[in-house]
């Protein structure tokens, strides 16, 4: 069964779409079948994966899957990378929030759409919009875990507090099994003192929840999206590409099945051994010896008239004469 990860942050411009696209491409290069669900009406993740936005006018998008006019399998398109697929979006998705207001179980529409294809993929990454509206609530309801791209700036820390509050509400009311995948620091510039302070504060407060990999501010990461390619296909030797490959390794390592250590074997506590065939043959031969009844034969019954009282033993010495 695939794992659904929602990449969310209500603050815009923090590298959410860039992280979604390039993390998915890196997972696909590791031969993990990965699906990107573009759940942002801007459709930037679709463009970054080479989808022609103009051609989507005549095709089904994630909007149609959300309102029930198509299945998610009918929406999915392939990309230039094997094992990587995308469910594209366009501005039609903006109207979904209004159309779903009066719908029953409106917060679970995306979860119901994903359920039919969840077993076909190893990872499903959802690129959430920069808001805490109904689309983001649908994403967190459908997700098994959430990943937060966090820009190394002060205002990003304020937005993180609001996001975690929203996640706690989702856990209490809709999706109690929602787990925290982690926080990935993006747009890091080592020459900036503020960026270094943000990294230190986030690691101090959230500890192991923060990925070790830090995504640097890299021009190549900005350029590759305009060419409709992941960084792996645009410049594989860039710092940004190496960072996302390392991030994919961390995601895979965090999702490895936990090893169960078998209990130690103590020979002295082992069960007693049973007799082997040679020992069984020897026991049977003793029972078959002359004078012994055959194995399985009933023992002779003692006559009821025969006394069972033992007779006194005879002495070898002559009886003494009476005085």
C-alpha positions as CSV (number, residue, x, y, z in Angstrom):
1,X,0.0,0.0,0.0
2,X,1.3,3.4,-1.0
3,X,2.0,6.2,1.5
4,X,0.3,9.6,1.0
5,X,2.4,12.6,2.0
6,X,0.9,16.1,2.0
7,X,3.5,18.9,1.5
8,X,1.9,21.9,3.1
9,X,2.6,25.4,4.4
10,X,0.0,28.1,4.2
11,X,2.8,30.7,3.6
12,X,3.5,31.1,-0.1
13,X,7.0,31.1,-1.7
14,X,8.6,28.7,0.7
15,X,9.6,26.1,-1.9
16,X,6.6,23.8,-1.6
17,X,6.1,23.0,-5.2
18,X,9.8,22.8,-5.9
19,X,10.2,20.3,-3.1
20,X,7.2,18.3,-4.2
21,X,8.4,18.0,-7.8
22,X,12.0,17.3,-7.1
23,X,11.5,15.0,-4.2
24,X,9.1,13.0,-6.3
25,X,11.6,12.8,-9.2
26,X,14.3,11.6,-6.8
27,X,12.0,8.9,-5.3
28,X,11.2,7.8,-8.9
29,X,14.9,7.6,-9.7
30,X,15.1,5.1,-6.8
31,X,12.5,3.1,-8.7
32,X,9.7,3.9,-6.3
33,X,6.5,4.4,-8.3
34,X,5.5,8.0,-7.3
35,X,2.4,10.1,-8.1
36,X,2.3,13.9,-7.7
37,X,-1.2,15.3,-7.1
38,X,-1.2,19.0,-8.1
39,X,-3.8,20.4,-5.6
40,X,-2.9,24.0,-6.2
41,X,-5.2,26.0,-8.6
42,X,-2.1,27.7,-9.9
43,X,-1.0,24.4,-11.4
44,X,2.8,25.1,-11.0
45,X,3.6,21.4,-10.2
46,X,1.9,20.4,-13.4
47,X,4.0,22.9,-15.4
48,X,7.2,21.9,-13.6
49,X,6.6,18.3,-14.8
50,X,6.1,19.2,-18.4
51,X,2.3,19.3,-18.6
52,X,1.0,21.7,-21.2
53,X,-1.4,24.0,-19.3
54,X,-3.2,25.0,-22.5
55,X,-4.0,21.4,-23.4
56,X,-5.7,20.8,-20.1
57,X,-8.7,22.8,-21.2
58,X,-10.0,19.7,-23.1
59,X,-8.8,17.1,-20.6
60,X,-9.8,15.8,-17.2
61,X,-8.0,17.3,-14.2
62,X,-7.9,16.7,-10.5
63,X,-10.9,19.0,-10.3
64,X,-13.1,16.5,-12.1
65,X,-11.9,13.7,-9.9
66,X,-12.7,15.8,-6.8
67,X,-16.3,16.5,-7.8
68,X,-16.9,13.0,-9.1
69,X,-17.0,13.6,-12.8
70,X,-14.0,11.3,-13.4
71,X,-11.8,8.8,-11.6
72,X,-8.3,9.7,-10.5
73,X,-7.0,7.0,-12.8
74,X,-8.5,8.8,-15.8
75,X,-6.7,12.0,-14.8
76,X,-3.2,10.7,-14.2
77,X,-0.5,11.4,-16.9
78,X,3.0,10.1,-17.3
79,X,6.1,12.2,-17.3
80,X,9.6,12.1,-18.8
81,X,10.9,10.0,-15.8
82,X,9.9,6.4,-15.4
83,X,8.0,5.6,-12.2
84,X,6.8,9.3,-12.0
85,X,3.3,10.3,-12.7
86,X,1.2,13.5,-12.2
87,X,-2.5,14.3,-11.7
88,X,-2.5,17.9,-13.2
89,X,-4.6,20.9,-12.1
90,X,-5.6,24.2,-13.5
91,X,-7.6,27.2,-12.4
92,X,-10.8,25.1,-12.5
93,X,-9.8,23.8,-9.1
94,X,-10.5,27.3,-7.6
95,X,-14.2,26.7,-8.0
96,X,-14.1,23.4,-6.1
97,X,-14.0,25.0,-2.8
98,X,-17.3,26.8,-3.6
99,X,-19.0,23.8,-5.1
100,X,-18.1,21.5,-2.2
101,X,-19.4,23.8,0.5
102,X,-22.8,22.1,0.5
103,X,-21.5,18.6,-0.3
104,X,-21.8,15.8,2.2
105,X,-18.4,14.8,3.7
106,X,-16.7,17.5,1.7
107,X,-13.4,17.2,3.6
108,X,-13.0,13.6,2.5
109,X,-13.5,14.0,-1.3
110,X,-9.8,13.7,-2.1
111,X,-9.4,10.7,0.2
112,X,-12.2,8.8,-1.6
113,X,-10.6,9.6,-5.0
114,X,-7.2,8.4,-3.8
115,X,-8.5,5.1,-2.3
116,X,-9.0,3.5,-5.7
117,X,-5.4,3.9,-6.8
118,X,-3.5,4.0,-3.5
119,X,-2.2,0.4,-3.8
120,X,-0.7,1.2,-7.3
121,X,2.0,3.6,-6.0
122,X,4.7,3.5,-3.4
123,X,4.4,7.2,-2.7
124,X,1.7,9.8,-3.4
125,X,2.8,13.4,-2.9
126,X,0.2,16.1,-2.6
127,X,1.2,19.7,-3.5
128,X,-1.1,21.8,-1.3
129,X,-2.2,25.4,-2.0
130,X,-0.7,28.2,0.2
131,X,-3.8,28.5,2.4
132,X,-5.6,26.7,5.2
133,X,-8.9,26.4,3.2
134,X,-11.0,23.4,2.2
135,X,-8.4,22.1,-0.3
136,X,-5.7,21.9,2.3
137,X,-8.1,20.2,4.7
138,X,-8.9,17.7,2.0
139,X,-5.2,17.0,1.6
140,X,-4.5,16.5,5.3
141,X,-7.6,14.3,5.6
142,X,-6.3,12.1,2.8
143,X,-2.7,12.0,3.9
144,X,-0.9,9.5,6.0
145,X,1.7,12.1,7.0
146,X,2.5,15.7,6.3
147,X,5.9,17.3,5.3
148,X,6.5,21.0,5.9
149,X,8.9,22.9,3.6
150,X,10.1,25.8,5.8
151,X,11.9,28.8,4.4
152,X,14.9,29.9,6.5
153,X,13.3,33.3,7.4
154,X,11.5,34.7,10.5
155,X,8.0,35.0,9.0
156,X,8.1,31.3,8.1
157,X,8.3,30.4,11.8
158,X,5.1,32.4,12.5
159,X,3.3,30.5,9.8
160,X,4.5,27.2,11.1
161,X,2.7,27.8,14.4
162,X,-0.7,28.3,12.6
163,X,-0.1,25.2,10.5
164,X,0.5,23.0,13.5
165,X,-2.6,24.3,15.1
166,X,-4.6,23.3,12.0
167,X,-3.0,19.9,12.0
168,X,-4.0,19.4,15.6
169,X,-7.6,20.2,14.7
170,X,-7.5,17.7,11.8
171,X,-6.2,15.0,14.2
172,X,-8.9,15.7,16.8
173,X,-11.9,15.7,14.4
174,X,-11.1,14.0,11.1
175,X,-7.8,12.1,10.7
176,X,-6.5,10.9,14.1
177,X,-3.8,8.8,12.3
178,X,-2.1,11.8,10.6
179,X,1.6,11.5,11.3
180,X,4.4,14.1,11.0
181,X,6.8,13.2,8.2
182,X,9.2,16.0,9.1
183,X,10.3,19.6,8.4
184,X,12.7,20.3,5.6
185,X,14.5,23.7,5.6
186,X,14.6,25.4,2.2
187,X,16.1,28.4,0.5
188,X,19.1,28.3,2.9
189,X,21.8,30.9,2.3
190,X,24.8,30.3,4.6
191,X,26.0,33.9,4.1
192,X,22.9,35.1,5.9
193,X,23.2,35.3,9.7
194,X,19.4,35.2,10.1
195,X,19.2,32.0,8.0
196,X,21.7,30.3,10.4
197,X,19.7,31.5,13.4
198,X,16.4,30.1,12.0
199,X,18.1,26.7,11.3
200,X,19.4,26.6,14.9
201,X,16.1,27.6,16.5
202,X,14.1,25.1,14.4
203,X,16.5,22.2,15.2
204,X,16.5,23.1,18.9
205,X,12.7,23.2,19.1
206,X,11.7,20.3,16.8
207,X,14.8,18.1,17.2
208,X,14.5,14.8,15.2
209,X,11.5,16.1,13.3
210,X,13.8,18.2,11.1
211,X,15.5,16.5,8.2
212,X,19.3,16.6,8.2
213,X,19.3,17.7,4.6
214,X,19.0,21.5,4.0
215,X,17.9,22.7,0.5
216,X,20.2,25.6,-0.5
217,X,19.1,28.7,-2.4
218,X,20.1,27.6,-5.9
219,X,19.6,29.4,-9.3
220,X,19.3,26.0,-11.1
221,X,16.3,25.1,-9.0
222,X,14.5,28.2,-10.2
223,X,15.5,27.7,-13.8
224,X,14.5,24.1,-14.2
225,X,10.8,24.8,-13.5
226,X,10.6,27.3,-16.3
227,X,11.8,24.5,-18.7
228,X,9.2,22.1,-17.4
229,X,11.8,19.6,-16.0
230,X,12.8,18.4,-12.6
231,X,16.3,19.3,-11.5
232,X,17.5,15.8,-12.2
233,X,16.9,16.3,-15.9
234,X,18.1,19.9,-16.0
235,X,21.4,19.9,-14.0
236,X,22.2,16.7,-12.1
237,X,25.5,18.1,-10.8
238,X,24.0,21.2,-9.2
239,X,23.9,21.6,-5.4
240,X,20.1,21.7,-5.5
241,X,19.9,18.3,-7.2
242,X,22.3,16.7,-4.7
243,X,20.3,18.1,-1.9
244,X,17.0,16.6,-3.1
245,X,18.6,13.3,-3.7
246,X,19.8,13.3,-0.1
247,X,16.3,14.3,1.0
248,X,14.9,11.3,-0.9
249,X,17.3,9.0,0.9
250,X,16.2,10.3,4.3
251,X,12.5,9.9,3.4
252,X,13.1,6.3,2.3
253,X,15.1,5.6,5.4
254,X,12.3,7.0,7.6
255,X,9.8,4.7,5.9
256,X,11.8,1.5,6.1
257,X,10.1,-1.3,8.0
258,X,11.4,-1.6,11.5
259,X,13.6,-4.6,12.1
260,X,12.3,-7.0,14.7
261,X,15.2,-8.5,16.7
262,X,14.5,-12.3,17.2
263,X,14.8,-13.5,20.8
264,X,18.1,-15.0,21.9
265,X,18.4,-18.7,21.8
266,X,19.5,-20.4,25.0
267,X,20.4,-24.1,24.5
268,X,20.0,-24.9,28.2
269,X,16.4,-23.8,28.0
270,X,15.6,-25.8,25.0
271,X,12.9,-28.5,25.1
272,X,14.1,-32.0,26.0
273,X,15.0,-34.1,22.9
274,X,12.8,-37.1,22.0
275,X,14.3,-40.6,21.5
276,X,15.6,-41.4,18.1
277,X,14.7,-44.4,16.0
278,X,17.5,-46.6,17.3
279,X,16.4,-46.0,20.9
280,X,12.8,-46.8,20.0
281,X,14.0,-50.1,18.4
282,X,15.9,-51.0,21.5
283,X,12.9,-50.4,23.7
284,X,10.7,-52.5,21.5
285,X,13.2,-55.3,21.5
286,X,13.2,-55.4,25.3
287,X,9.4,-55.7,25.3
288,X,9.6,-58.6,22.8
289,X,12.1,-60.6,24.8
290,X,10.9,-64.2,26.0
291,X,8.8,-64.1,29.1
292,X,7.5,-60.6,28.4
293,X,4.0,-60.0,27.1
294,X,3.8,-58.6,23.6
295,X,3.6,-54.8,23.3
296,X,0.0,-53.8,23.6
297,X,-1.3,-57.1,25.1
298,X,-3.5,-56.7,28.2
299,X,-2.0,-57.8,31.4
300,X,-3.3,-61.0,33.1
301,X,-6.0,-60.4,35.6
302,X,-5.4,-61.7,39.1
303,X,-8.1,-64.3,40.2
304,X,-10.4,-62.9,42.8
305,X,-10.1,-66.2,44.9
306,X,-6.4,-66.1,45.0
307,X,-5.0,-64.5,48.1
308,X,-2.9,-61.5,47.6
309,X,-1.4,-61.7,51.1
310,X,2.3,-62.7,50.8
311,X,3.3,-66.0,52.5
312,X,5.9,-65.8,55.1
313,X,9.4,-66.4,53.8
314,X,11.1,-69.8,54.5
315,X,14.2,-69.7,56.6
316,X,17.2,-71.9,55.7
317,X,18.0,-72.4,59.4
318,X,16.4,-75.4,61.2
319,X,13.7,-74.6,63.6
320,X,14.8,-74.4,67.2
321,X,13.6,-77.1,69.6
322,X,11.0,-76.1,72.1
323,X,12.3,-75.7,75.5
